[in-house]
């Protein structure tokens, strides 16, 4: 019997140990070691409690406009895979979008040696290539406690080859555009229609910042995926005669997507099998008459437990959102509560009482995991097949 040998690649950091500062809007200044690309960025400072998956996390469009803190203490040890690799349907194999979406990265310790069979480059090299700064040697546990107590805040992350003028950065931070005032759709949504796969039946995905794993999961159901811009109208979507529609995840306030909300209203009215995910869930809620609000520090991680009110089972989910549907507003809608968060009882899923419309606040595509809730895509498939059966 022949033994297959695997070569384990090893690479060392090339763009690390620079000057680095993290400055919060309340005046807090944290010093660390800069890595990645030397520059100053401004954005909303948030934290993610996931233990793995920094490649998928950094390329998630929902982090657009944000400086991301990872609470796991060692980051970068397995490096970054080849960003050019795609699967048989043309979807990126390892990345959730075509580039790093977060404006900056905050970690406790950057591994300066990366080793993995799938290694293409180190984390600092990747970030340098994409013009994104990072800072290490930060007490991310203490920083996270601060954000949980005070709420997410605007911050500046500065990486430089020379000493940093803190007072100058503080002045720039004071006049930086707040996260809540930013418009993200033109930056994260596709500009033209894209198709993946060549199946005879299609599902349209409205791209408000869609993760590639959502496209992949829909394709694995046996449908061609048609990705359309965030402001595609109902008539634009129906030109493709879709079997169903997915409203995707994405960054920012759902109320900043009025065109998508109107499209969702038309999908509900016409009873088109539809699944909303994360921002898409909030948009469906707004379209149905509910209201939304901004969470104090959001839900971002891979260990968020949610209760399915239909079967009383708890599922561990992956999440990344800063806004949520107000549960008190569901009473004036035609939606039932489907999932709740076991930590704070926030809304995690809704189902239409009469029509084939479902939405979840968590990420059932599970990239980078866990995989407990992939059945949500099967729910969409079941709704589609029910419509087909009724037609026959």
C-alpha positions in Angstrom: 0.0 0.0 0.0 1.4 3.3 -1.1 1.5 6.1 1.5 0.5 9.6 0.3 2.7 12.3 1.6 1.5 15.8 2.2 3.9 18.8 2.2 3.2 21.2 5.0 4.2 24.8 3.9 5.7 27.2 6.4 6.0 31.0 5.9 7.2 33.8 8.1 5.7 37.2 8.7 7.2 40.0 6.5 4.9 42.9 7.4 4.8 42.9 11.2 6.4 44.7 14.2 5.6 48.2 13.1 4.3 51.1 15.3 0.7 50.6 16.1 -2.1 52.5 18.0 -5.7 51.8 18.6 -7.6 55.0 19.7 -11.2 54.9 20.9 -13.6 57.8 20.7 -13.6 58.2 24.5 -9.9 59.0 24.3 -8.6 55.6 25.3 -5.2 54.9 23.6 -3.9 51.3 23.3 -0.4 50.7 22.0 0.6 47.6 20.2 2.6 46.2 17.3 1.3 47.1 13.8 1.2 44.7 11.0 -0.3 44.5 7.5 -0.5 47.8 5.6 0.8 51.1 7.2 -2.1 53.5 7.3 -4.8 55.0 9.5 -8.4 53.8 9.3 -11.6 54.9 11.1 -14.6 52.7 11.8 -16.9 51.1 14.3 -15.0 48.9 16.7 -16.6 45.5 17.2 -15.6 42.1 18.5 -16.0 38.5 17.4 -15.7 35.5 19.8 -15.0 32.8 17.1 -12.0 30.5 17.6 -11.3 29.9 13.9 -12.1 31.3 10.5 -10.4 34.6 10.4 -10.1 34.3 6.6 -13.9 33.9 6.2 -14.6 36.5 8.8 -12.4 39.2 7.3 -14.0 38.7 3.9 -17.5 38.8 5.2 -19.1 42.0 3.7 -21.1 42.5 6.9 -17.9 43.8 8.4 -17.7 46.7 6.0 -17.0 49.9 7.8 -15.8 48.2 11.0 -12.6 47.5 12.9 -12.7 43.9 13.9 -11.4 42.6 17.3 -10.9 38.8 17.5 -11.0 37.5 21.1 -9.2 34.2 20.4 -5.7 34.9 21.7 -3.6 33.6 18.8 -4.4 34.5 15.2 -2.6 33.8 11.9 -1.0 30.4 12.7 -2.6 28.6 9.7 -2.0 31.5 7.3 -4.3 32.2 4.3 -5.3 29.9 1.4 -5.2 30.8 -2.3 -7.7 33.5 -3.0 -7.9 32.6 -6.6 -9.2 29.1 -6.1 -12.9 28.5 -7.1 -15.2 25.6 -7.0 -16.9 23.9 -10.0 -19.7 26.5 -10.0 -17.4 29.4 -10.1 -17.8 30.4 -6.4 -14.7 31.2 -4.3 -13.6 28.1 -2.3 -12.2 29.9 0.8 -13.2 33.5 0.8 -16.7 35.1 1.5 -16.1 37.9 -1.0 -13.4 39.1 -3.4 -11.5 41.1 -0.8 -11.0 41.9 2.9 -14.1 43.8 4.0 -13.1 44.9 7.6 -11.2 48.2 7.7 -8.8 46.9 10.3 -7.9 44.0 12.6 -7.2 43.9 16.3 -5.6 40.8 17.9 -3.9 39.7 21.1 -1.0 37.8 19.4 -0.1 37.6 15.7 1.5 34.3 14.9 4.6 35.3 12.9 5.0 31.7 11.6 2.2 30.2 9.6 2.1 26.5 8.8 -0.7 24.6 6.9 -1.1 22.2 4.0 -3.3 24.8 2.3 -1.0 27.8 3.0 -0.6 30.4 0.3 0.5 33.5 2.3 0.7 34.8 5.9 -2.0 36.9 7.4 0.1 40.0 7.5 1.2 39.5 3.9 -2.5 39.2 2.8 -3.5 42.3 4.7 -0.5 44.2 3.3 -1.4 43.2 -0.2 -5.0 44.4 0.3 -4.1 47.7 2.1 -5.6 46.8 5.5 -3.8 47.6 8.8 -3.7 45.4 11.9 -2.5 45.7 15.4 -1.3 43.0 17.9 -0.2 42.9 21.5 -3.6 44.3 22.6 -5.5 42.9 25.6 -8.5 41.9 23.6 -10.3 40.4 26.5 -10.2 43.7 28.4 -11.1 45.6 25.2 -14.1 43.2 24.7 -15.3 43.8 28.3 -15.1 47.5 27.7 -17.2 47.2 24.5 -19.8 45.0 26.3 -20.1 47.6 29.0 -20.1 50.7 27.0 -21.3 49.4 23.6 -19.6 49.5 20.3 -17.8 52.8 19.5 -15.9 54.6 16.8 -12.2 54.1 16.8 -9.0 54.7 14.8 -6.4 52.0 14.0 -3.0 53.3 12.9 -0.1 51.4 11.6 3.1 53.2 10.7 6.8 52.7 10.0 7.5 55.7 12.3 6.2 57.2 15.6 2.4 58.0 15.5 1.0 61.5 16.3 -1.8 60.5 18.7 -3.2 64.0 19.1 -3.5 64.4 15.3 -5.4 61.1 15.0 -7.7 62.0 17.9 -8.7 65.2 16.0 -9.3 63.2 12.8 -11.4 60.6 14.7 -13.5 63.3 16.2 -14.7 64.4 12.8 -14.8 61.0 11.1 -18.2 59.9 9.6 -20.1 57.8 12.2 -20.8 54.2 11.2 -24.6 54.8 11.4 -24.3 57.5 8.7 -22.4 55.4 6.2 -24.0 54.0 3.0 -22.7 50.6 2.3 -24.7 49.0 -0.6 -22.7 50.6 -3.4 -19.5 49.2 -1.9 -20.7 45.7 -1.1 -23.3 44.8 -3.7 -22.7 43.5 -7.2 -23.0 46.0 -10.0 -24.3 43.5 -12.5 -26.1 40.2 -12.5 -24.0 37.1 -12.0 -24.9 33.4 -12.4 -23.4 30.3 -10.8 -24.1 26.9 -12.1 -26.1 25.8 -15.2 -29.1 24.1 -13.6 -32.5 24.6 -15.3 -34.2 26.1 -12.3 -32.8 29.1 -10.5 -33.0 30.9 -7.1 -32.4 34.6 -7.2 -30.1 36.0 -4.4 -30.5 39.7 -3.7 -27.0 40.9 -2.9 -26.9 43.3 0.0 -23.5 42.0 0.9 -23.9 38.3 0.4 -21.4 35.7 1.6 -20.2 33.2 -0.9 -21.2 30.3 1.4 -24.8 31.4 0.9 -24.4 31.1 -2.8 -22.8 27.7 -2.4 -25.5 26.4 -0.1 -28.3 27.4 -2.5 -26.4 25.8 -5.4 -26.0 22.6 -3.5 -29.8 22.4 -3.3 -29.7 21.9 -7.0 -30.5 25.4 -8.3 -28.7 27.8 -10.5 -27.9 30.9 -8.5 -28.6 34.3 -10.0 -27.1 37.1 -8.0 -28.7 40.5 -8.5 -27.9 44.0 -7.1 -29.3 45.2 -3.8 -31.8 47.5 -5.4 -33.2 45.1 -7.9 -37.0 45.5 -8.1 -39.6 42.7 -8.0 -40.1 42.8 -11.7 -36.3 42.7 -12.2 -36.2 39.5 -10.2 -39.2 37.8 -11.8 -37.6 38.2 -15.2 -35.6 35.1 -14.3 -38.7 33.1 -13.4 -37.1 32.0 -10.1 -38.3 29.1 -8.0 -37.4 31.1 -4.9 -35.5 34.2 -3.6 -32.9 34.8 -0.9 -32.4 38.2 0.7 -28.8 38.2 1.9 -26.7 39.3 4.8 -24.9 42.7 4.7 -23.7 45.7 6.7 -25.4 48.6 8.3 -28.9 49.8 9.1 -31.6 47.8 7.3 -33.7 51.0 7.0 -30.9 52.3 4.6 -32.2 49.8 2.0 -35.6 51.2 1.1 -35.5 49.7 -2.4 -34.9 46.2 -1.0 -37.6 46.7 1.6 -40.1 47.5 -1.2 -38.9 44.4 -3.1 -39.5 42.3 0.0 -43.0 43.7 0.3 -43.8 42.6 -3.2 -42.3 39.1 -2.6 -44.5 38.8 0.5 -47.6 40.0 -1.3 -47.1 37.6 -4.2 -46.2 34.6 -1.9 -42.8 33.9 -3.6 -40.8 31.3 -1.6 -38.3 33.6 0.2 -35.5 33.2 2.7 -34.0 36.2 4.5 -30.6 35.9 6.2 -29.3 38.4 8.8 -29.8 41.9 7.2 -32.2 40.1 4.9 -34.2 39.0 7.9 -34.4 42.5 9.2 -35.5 43.7 5.7 -38.3 41.1 5.6 -39.3 42.2 9.1 -39.5 45.8 8.0 -41.4 44.9 4.9 -44.0 43.1 7.0 -44.6 46.0 9.3 -42.1 45.3 12.1 -39.4 47.7 13.4 -35.7 47.2 14.0 -33.2 48.6 16.4 -29.4 48.7 17.0 -28.0 46.3 19.5 -25.6 47.6 22.2 -22.6 45.5 21.0 -24.1 43.0 18.5 -23.8 39.3 18.1 -20.6 38.2 16.4 -19.2 34.7 16.9 -19.7 31.0 16.2 -21.2 29.8 19.5 -24.5 31.7 19.7 -27.3 29.4 21.0 -30.8 29.9 19.5 -34.1 28.2 20.5 -36.4 26.9 17.8 -39.8 27.6 19.2 -41.4 24.9 17.0 -39.5 21.9 18.4 -38.0 23.5 21.5 -34.5 22.5 20.4 -31.5 24.7 20.9 -29.0 25.1 18.0 -25.5 26.6 18.1 -25.2 29.2 15.4 -22.8 31.5 13.6 -23.7 35.2 13.8 -22.6 38.7 12.7 -25.1 41.5 13.2 -25.5 44.8 15.0 -29.2 45.3 14.3 -32.2 43.3 15.2 -36.0 43.0 14.8 -38.0 44.4 17.7 -40.0 41.5 19.2 -42.7 43.9 20.5 -43.4 45.0 16.9 -44.2 41.5 15.6 -47.7 41.6 17.0 -48.8 44.0 14.3 -47.4 41.8 11.5 -48.4 38.5 10.0 -45.2 36.8 11.2 -44.7 34.3 14.0 -41.6 34.2 16.1 -39.5 31.2 15.0 -36.1 31.4 16.8 -35.0 33.3 19.9 -31.5 34.0 21.3 -31.1 32.0 24.6 -28.7 34.7 25.9 -30.9 37.8 25.6 -34.2 36.6 24.1 -33.7 38.7 20.9 -35.4 37.7 17.7 -33.4 35.1 15.7 -36.0 33.9 13.2 -39.6 34.6 11.9 -42.0 32.8 9.7 -45.0 34.2 7.9 -48.3 32.8 9.2 -49.8 32.2 5.8 -47.2 32.6 3.1 -43.9 30.9 2.2 -41.6 33.5 3.7 -39.0 32.7 6.4 -36.1 34.6 7.8 -33.3 33.9 10.3 -31.0 36.4 12.0 -28.1 33.9 12.3 -26.0 32.5 9.5 -27.2 29.0 8.4 -24.5 28.8 5.7 -22.1 28.1 8.6 -19.0 29.6 7.2 -16.7 29.1 9.2 -19.2 27.0 11.3 -20.9 25.5 13.1 -23.2 23.5 10.8 -26.3 23.0 13.1 -28.6 25.1 11.0 -28.0 24.2 7.4 -31.5 22.8 7.4 -32.8 26.3 7.0 -31.8 26.1 3.3 -33.8 22.8 3.1 -36.8 24.7 4.5 -36.5 27.0 1.4 -36.2 24.0 -0.8 -39.3 22.4 0.8 -41.3 25.6 0.2 -40.3 25.7 -3.4 -41.2 22.0 -3.9 -44.6 22.6 -2.3 -45.4 25.3 -4.8 -44.3 23.0 -7.7 -46.5 20.2 -6.3 -49.5 22.5 -6.0 -49.1 23.6 -9.6 -49.1 20.0 -10.7 
